[in-house]
Amino acid sequence: TAVEVAAQNSLFHVIVDTDHTAARLMKRLEKDRLGRVTFLPLNQLHVDKARYPDSSDVTPLLSQCIQYDPRVERAMQHVFGKKLLARNVDVASTWSARCGMDAI
């Protein structure tokens, strides 16, 4: 789906409230040799507000395709904030180059 393509590996990142929580979980993962995980601590995410183009050819992917809890807004903006959904491949290419965002 467009969401999976846009998120890439970020689709498997784990959102946590703070870097302290992430550190505690990482210690547990290391101690029990449970593997690796990438955490997105909300208190450390700083996301600039995206300026989306005003066009009927593209729309922000985040507002069109994804429903989420408002508490994870920063994480969602971090992963999907600069992703556009375009009506076709040619439009995606044009708008991606024009506004510096990924268009799908």
HELIX and SHEET records of a PDB file:
HELIX    1   1 ALA A    2  ALA A    7  1                                   6    
HELIX    2   2 GLN A    8  PHE A   12  5                                   5    
HELIX    3   3 ASP A   19  LYS A   31  1                                  13    
HELIX    4   4 LEU A   42  GLN A   44  5                                   3    
HELIX    5   5 LEU A   61  CYS A   65  1                                   5    
HELIX    6   6 PRO A   70  VAL A   72  5                                   3    
HELIX    7   7 GLU A   73  PHE A   80  1                                   8    
HELIX    8   8 VAL A   89  CYS A   99  1                                  11    
SHEET    1   A 2 VAL A  14  VAL A  16  0                                        
SHEET    2   A 2 PHE A  39  PRO A  41  1                                        
SHEET    1   B 3 VAL A  58  PRO A  60  0                                        
SHEET    2   B 3 LYS A  83  ALA A  86 -1                                        
SHEET    3   B 3 ASP A 102  ALA A 103  1                                        
END                                                                             
